[in-house]
Amino acid sequence: MSGGAAGAGTFYAQRFLAEVPRVLTLLDRHRLSRTYGCLDRNHWHYRTQDFPSGMYAEYALALAHAHAADLPGSRWRGEPALREWALAACRYAARSAHADGSCDDYYPNERALGATAFAASAVAETMRVLDERPADLVAFARKRATWLLDRHESGTLSNHHALVALAGARAAAVGAGDDLRARALERLAECLSWQHAEGWFPEYEGADPGYQTLTIAFLAALREVLPSPPAALDAALERALAFAAHFLHPDGSYGGEHGSRNTCQVLPSGFERLASRSPTARYLADGWLAGAQAGVVGRPDDDRILCHTLGDLPVAHAARVARGATGPAPWAPSEGVTSFPAARLLVVRRGDLHLVVGTSKGGAFRAFRGGRLLRAESGLVARDRKGRLFGTDRVDPTSEVEVGPTSVTVRGRFQRAKANLPTPGKVLVFRAGTLTLGRVAPDLVRRLLQGALITGKQRVPLAFERTLDWGGPALVVRDRVVAERGAPALVELAGATDATSIYVATSRIWQDAGLQPWADLSAALPTLASTGAATVERSFP
């Protein structure tokens, strides 16, 4: 890829402009409608959801950028309707919020910190981009930022708290009160204190390279909003970039199922904002953009999550153009084996082999030979005679890891892979709970859901051992399965390309690695049934 900023940066602009009509379709544009400005089409148009998700208000910022940004080939710049609709979206966010300024995302009375923060940051930034300071929206920005800065949530999601700090600082910048900036600095200090010495910010049960890019983007934006950013912020960003750089793959794709939350999403604005001062950021910006231009990166095209990317792309474009034409980044990760023991991630660069292994996730891996993807696997998946699913893809801090000079072995147990779907009865019970218990204890409801969908574990008496050996001319993957007493009787066994069994909104988005076929390992099951153990070996030259 050429390092020329203006030429390469047009990708961001083109990608953004292609989605503007989609946003306008999501928007209720009827000026006399009760839901004028609502961007949750499931609520105002299809009427299949009886409350609006507050997350969709983030699209207000995309509308503001469409109106104001100087993007090559844009037919939207200066269009008065875009300005009006962006402000209408902000006002609908205010009308549909709870009295305390918070909003719901997935269910009534959720008071979701994440959705509230995404929308709060977008509303404040929309006012800045449009150079508008209407009193009603400034008051709303203050109310929402105050609620955010007063709250924490169950589970450690660093990207949310970096965003809370950003939302507070952005609200202060549009006149909602200087005290919000001071409180944003307090939240920033807390978020920075969570960063591990290895450079990663925690996301639930560990490190997730995809969400790491969101945290970097929010902190990089905050750095530009604060009049005097603390030195600790710059140091934390450089550590975060150094960690993230290990998960940019040779083809330009990024992240994957080896992370704690299975994500391959990227917000590129953080890389681009920091590229002029950090060679690591420049390496990430140029490498990921090359993958995006080649079409191999993750595509967060779901209406519910595209809002994060769309507001980011014009910023990435402007930052890339501002830094001017550059040559190749004067930095690259070193050869050899790089281990992150606390993150339980292993990166191997040996000649033309590039291998990333999630050692807390059953040896989930992604391997490349030069720029060619050899194999991507999220782990082993099995089904028993009763139709129950089991997998090795969930974070398991109790699994054993043994790293040798040219191999790594992970030992652990399969876990039940639940995939419960809603039924009318379940929906009625759940809604009754959110309308009663949810009113007085929304955090308790959230914790219960997190345990059921994300952090809960149900190990089964079915052991596995996976060894990846890169010592020879080919990468060798050796899987051994042992049926212990009471083990389920399996009828199918596979090496899955992209099967995950925890709920993460931004996981399981499309990426080209998903084109790889699953490996059918069921031929080993008769041996497993008769002897209690079976081994399968595969080779990837």
FITOR-367452 format. One line per 5 residues: number of its first residue (from 1); their letters; for each residue x, y, z of C-alpha. Coordinates in steps of 0.02 Angstrom, whole numbers, m for minus. Example, Ala and Ser with C-alpha at 12.3 -4.5 7.8 and 13.67 -1.06 7.14 Angstrom:
% residues 2
1> as> 615,m225,390; 684,m53,357 $
//
This chain:
% residues 541
1> msgga> 0,0,0; 60,175,m35; 95,280,117; 23,435,31; m101,509,153 $
6> agagt> m224,595,39; m241,451,m85; m252,313,44; m364,415,158; m500,426,26 $
11> fyaqr> m546,248,73; m615,312,238; m715,446,150; m785,328,18; m832,198,148 $
16> flaev> m922,331,250; m1014,413,106; m1077,245,43; m1172,221,207; m1255,391,224 $
21> prvlt> m1414,337,132; m1425,187,249; m1425,304,399; m1560,412,320; m1666,257,296 $
26> lldrh> m1648,215,481; m1706,391,527; m1886,445,556; m1886,604,450; m2071,647,478 $
31> rlsrt> m2061,817,564; m2231,801,648; m2207,622,707; m2189,583,893; m2032,486,846 $
36> ygcld> m1955,620,734; m1768,596,746; m1777,415,803; m1647,304,718; m1712,137,782 $
41> rnhwh> m1813,81,632; m1870,m75,725; m1963,41,843; m2033,182,739; m2062,93,572 $
46> yrtqd> m2074,m96,593; m2147,m76,768; m2076,m244,819; m1992,m168,973; m2093,m75,1103 $
51> fpsgm> m1954,44,1157; m1813,131,1061; m1634,75,1085; m1534,226,1139; m1378,162,1051 $
56> yaeya> m1446,216,882; m1433,399,931; m1247,384,895; m1292,400,710; m1326,585,743 $
61> lalah> m1138,611,732; m1130,525,563; m1264,645,500; m1167,793,570; m1008,736,483 $
66> ahaad> m1103,710,320; m1159,891,330; m996,969,387; m847,862,335; m742,905,184 $
71> lpgsr> m742,733,103; m694,704,m79; m844,663,m186; m973,709,m54; m1142,770,m112 $
76> wrgep> m1201,797,67; m1086,937,125; m1183,1094,172; m1352,1008,146; m1471,1096,270 $
81> alrew> m1579,941,294; m1430,844,364; m1400,979,496; m1583,979,545; m1592,789,555 $
86> alaac> m1433,775,658; m1505,895,787; m1674,806,779; m1585,643,820; m1503,725,971 $
91> ryaar> m1670,794,1030; m1754,625,1011; m1615,550,1117; m1660,678,1251; m1848,648,1237 $
96> sahad> m1833,459,1246; m1708,455,1390; m1751,414,1569; m1774,561,1685; m1596,541,1748 $
101> gscdd> m1526,554,1571; m1484,370,1546; m1554,262,1406; m1596,81,1372; m1517,m29,1241 $
106> yypne> m1582,m209,1240; m1727,m205,1363; m1832,m79,1462; m1757,m6,1622; m1585,m67,1572 $
111> ralga> m1503,102,1598; m1357,39,1494; m1195,130,1532; m1121,81,1364; m1264,142,1256 $
116> tafaa> m1284,299,1362; m1099,339,1343; m1092,308,1155; m1243,420,1128; m1184,553,1251 $
121> savae> m1015,569,1167; m1099,577,996; m1226,711,1048; m1092,824,1121; m978,800,970 $
126> tmrvl> m1125,831,852; m1147,1002,931; m962,1039,908; m956,980,727; m1110,1083,682 $
131> derpa> m1055,1231,790; m1224,1229,874; m1254,1255,1061; m1443,1248,1086; m1485,1270,1270 $
136> dlvaf> m1594,1115,1278; m1459,1002,1208; m1323,1078,1317; m1433,1043,1468; m1461,865,1408 $
141> arkra> m1274,841,1381; m1243,894,1560; m1377,781,1632; m1317,629,1536; m1133,659,1571 $
146> twlld> m1170,682,1756; m1263,517,1762; m1119,430,1675; m986,503,1788; m1087,451,1941 $
151> rhesg> m1101,270,1883; m1001,111,1862; m1061,m52,1789; m1039,m235,1831; m896,m313,1735 $
156> tlsnh> m738,m223,1682; m755,m149,1509; m615,m24,1488; m680,45,1324; m842,100,1409 $
161> halva> m750,196,1544; m631,279,1423; m787,333,1329; m868,399,1488; m717,510,1515 $
166> lagar> m726,567,1334; m913,603,1346; m885,708,1502; m745,807,1422; m843,834,1262 $
171> aaavg> m995,894,1360; m884,1019,1451; m812,1078,1284; m986,1127,1220; m1029,1227,1376 $
176> agddl> m1108,1098,1491; m994,1144,1638; m808,1145,1674; m835,1032,1824; m872,891,1701 $
181> raral> m695,906,1633; m622,885,1807; m730,733,1837; m684,663,1666; m501,673,1719 $
186> erlae> m542,573,1875; m626,438,1770; m479,440,1651; m358,410,1795; m463,263,1852 $
191> clswq> m468,189,1678; m280,208,1655; m253,120,1822; m334,m36,1748; m206,m51,1608 $
196> haegw> m97,m204,1630; 92,m189,1621; 82,m290,1459; m10,m143,1380; m187,m209,1369 $
201> fpeye> m346,m139,1445; m461,m272,1521; m625,m320,1436; m725,m436,1550; m610,m587,1568 $
206> gadpg> m450,m528,1488; m373,m442,1339; m468,m417,1177; m367,m338,1034; m525,m278,945 $
211> yqtlt> m595,m184,1094; m419,m121,1128; m436,m15,970; m595,65,1037; m508,111,1199 $
216> iafla> m362,182,1100; m480,283,989; m575,356,1137; m416,400,1232; m337,477,1077 $
221> alrev> m494,584,1052; m492,633,1235; m311,686,1218; m366,816,1089; m514,878,1192 $
226> lpspp> m418,909,1353; m327,1077,1362; m180,994,1451; m182,804,1430; m88,717,1572 $
231> aalda> 80,637,1532; 12,473,1598; m111,469,1453; 27,477,1321; 124,340,1409 $
236> alera> m30,229,1422; m71,255,1238; 103,205,1183; 93,45,1287; m80,10,1217 $
241> lafaa> m19,33,1039; 132,m79,1067; 16,m219,1126; m109,m192,984; 28,m198,852 $
246> hflhp> 56,m384,885; m120,m422,825; m111,m338,656; m92,m485,538; 17,m491,381 $
251> dgsyg> m135,m472,266; m197,m317,360; m335,m407,455; m340,m381,642; m392,m472,800 $
256> gehgs> m506,m622,803; m573,m762,910; m413,m775,1012; m464,m617,1108; m571,m620,1264 $
261> rntcq> m722,m552,1170; m693,m632,999; m687,m469,903; m600,m413,744; m673,m237,745 $
266> vlpsg> m561,m84,729; m591,102,753; m449,172,647; m460,352,707; m352,314,858 $
271> ferla> m211,249,749; m227,394,628; m235,530,762; m76,463,843; 19,415,684 $
276> srspt> 112,580,667; 192,558,839; 203,369,859; 288,250,736; 186,108,812 $
281> aryla> 24,198,776; 83,233,599; 122,48,575; m53,3,634; m139,138,532 $
286> dgwla> m52,93,369; m65,m95,395; m248,m98,441; m294,21,300; m207,m95,177 $
291> gaqag> m314,m238,241; m471,m132,232; m434,m86,51; m407,m270,13; m573,m314,96 $
296> vvgrp> m504,m438,223; m544,m343,383; m698,m366,490; m855,m280,428; m967,m216,569 $
301> dddri> m1114,m191,452; m1252,m229,576; m1363,m74,601; m1337,m84,788; m1146,m75,782 $
306> lchtl> m1109,15,620; m1146,177,714; m978,160,804; m881,149,641; m972,281,540 $
311> gdlpv> m937,423,661; m755,368,664; m717,363,477; m723,550,437; m608,580,586 $
316> ahaar> m486,449,522; m492,530,350; m456,704,417; m313,643,527; m232,548,384 $
321> varga> m241,695,266; m174,813,400; m17,712,429; 31,721,245; 118,597,131 $
326> tgpap> 233,473,218; 337,322,173; 328,151,256; 316,154,446; 491,146,523 $
331> wapse> 437,12,647; 381,m169,650; 364,m301,786; 520,m405,817; 547,m583,757 $
336> gvtsf> 531,m732,874; 405,m783,1007; 316,m646,1104; 218,m706,1254; 90,m607,1352 $
341> paarl> 67,m723,1502; m65,m618,1590; m165,m591,1431; m134,m775,1389; m91,m733,1210 $
346> lvvrr> 59,m795,1112; 126,m721,950; 254,m812,842; 351,m734,700; 469,m862,624 $
351> gdlhl> 526,m830,447; 368,m811,345; 257,m890,479; 148,m775,583; 47,m864,718 $
356> vvgts> m67,m794,854; m132,m912,990; m261,m882,1127; m199,m996,1265; m347,m964,1380 $
361> kggaf> m469,m1009,1241; m424,m1187,1199; m283,m1140,1081; m389,m1034,964; m269,m975,831 $
366> rafrg> m240,m883,670; m90,m929,562; m16,m847,407; 120,m895,285; 182,m730,217 $
371> grllr> 24,m635,174; m79,m794,150; m199,m854,283; m155,m1035,324; m289,m1070,451 $
376> aesgl> m403,m981,573; m488,m1080,711; m593,m1029,860; m573,m1202,938; m653,m1374,946 $
381> vardr> m842,m1393,939; m939,m1552,977; m1120,m1610,979; m1191,m1756,1077; m1338,m1871,1046 $
386> kgrlf> m1455,m1754,1139; m1409,m1609,1025; m1310,m1518,1159; m1160,m1417,1101; m990,m1409,1183 $
391> gtdrv> m837,m1305,1141; m665,m1247,1192; m688,m1065,1140; m732,m988,1309; m604,m903,1418 $
396> dptse> m541,m1030,1546; m410,m963,1667; m391,m1139,1741; m325,m1216,1580; m143,m1272,1582 $
401> vevgp> m19,m1195,1460; 152,m1260,1416; 262,m1158,1300; 413,m1241,1220; 546,m1173,1102 $
406> tsvtv> 441,m1214,948; 272,m1269,1016; 132,m1226,1135; 13,m1348,1220; m153,m1303,1301 $
411> rgrfq> m246,m1425,1414; m421,m1400,1480; m601,m1457,1473; m742,m1428,1352; m879,m1313,1413 $
416> rakan> m1064,m1316,1377; m1098,m1199,1231; m1271,m1133,1265; m1370,m1052,1127; m1538,m1018,1208 $
421> lptpg> m1662,m929,1097; m1810,m824,1155; m1983,m899,1162; m2147,m811,1200; m2146,m878,1377 $
426> kvlvf> m1966,m828,1411; m1997,m654,1341; m2148,m630,1453; m2053,m683,1609; m1902,m577,1563 $
431> ragtl> m2007,m424,1526; m2100,m443,1690; m1931,m446,1777; m1866,m291,1688; m2027,m195,1727 $
436> tlgrv> m2019,m239,1912; m1846,m287,1975; m1767,m188,1834; m1844,m26,1897; m1758,m37,2066 $
441> apdlv> m1605,m144,2031; m1548,m129,1850; m1368,m176,1895; m1428,m339,1972; m1521,m384,1812 $
446> rrllq> m1364,m344,1712; m1256,m454,1822; m1378,m598,1804; m1376,m580,1614; m1187,m568,1609 $
451> galit> m1172,m729,1705; m1296,m818,1591; m1230,m753,1425; m1048,m706,1448; m952,m753,1604 $
456> gkqrv> m1045,m908,1664; m952,m1074,1647; m1015,m1253,1639; m868,m1372,1615; m905,m1551,1564 $
461> plafe> m802,m1712,1592; m727,m1703,1419; m544,m1653,1417; m441,m1586,1273; m259,m1557,1236 $
466> rtldw> m208,m1450,1088; m27,m1433,1031; 30,m1313,896; 205,m1353,833; 296,m1232,716 $
471> ggpal> 467,m1314,723; 459,m1397,552; 419,m1337,377; 232,m1347,414; 124,m1291,559 $
476> vvrdr> 62,m1449,645; m98,m1447,749; m124,m1598,861; m289,m1617,956; m318,m1751,1086 $
481> vvaer> m491,m1777,1164; m516,m1883,1321; m688,m1941,1380; m689,m1944,1569; m819,m2030,1677 $
486> gapal> m991,m1960,1636; m934,m1882,1473; m1069,m1848,1342; m1080,m1970,1196; m1024,m1866,1047 $
491> velag> m1092,m1884,872; m998,m1739,791; m828,m1658,818; m754,m1514,718; m617,m1384,715 $
496> atdat> m723,m1227,696; m672,m1075,597; m775,m943,686; m892,m1025,813; m906,m933,978 $
501> siyva> m1027,m962,1121; m1029,m804,1226; m1136,m655,1183; m1039,m505,1119; m1130,m380,1010 $
506> tsriw> m981,m347,897; m921,m527,879; m964,m642,733; m964,m499,608; m910,m543,433 $
511> qdagl> m726,m562,392; m644,m654,249; m567,m782,368; m743,m851,384; m729,m922,208 $
516> qpwad> m618,m1060,276; m709,m1226,295; m732,m1310,462; m624,m1464,489; m733,m1619,512 $
521> lsaal> m646,m1724,645; m791,m1844,675; m691,m1991,605; m602,m1995,773; m762,m2023,873 $
526> ptlas> m771,m2215,859; m597,m2223,935; m649,m2101,1071; m802,m2207,1111; m708,m2372,1117 $
531> tgaat> m546,m2319,1204; m593,m2157,1293; m466,m2054,1198; m429,m2002,1019; m296,m1895,934 $
536> versf> m309,m1802,769; m160,m1720,685; m168,m1593,544; m32,m1505,449; m31,m1333,367 $
541> p> 120,m1305,253 $
//
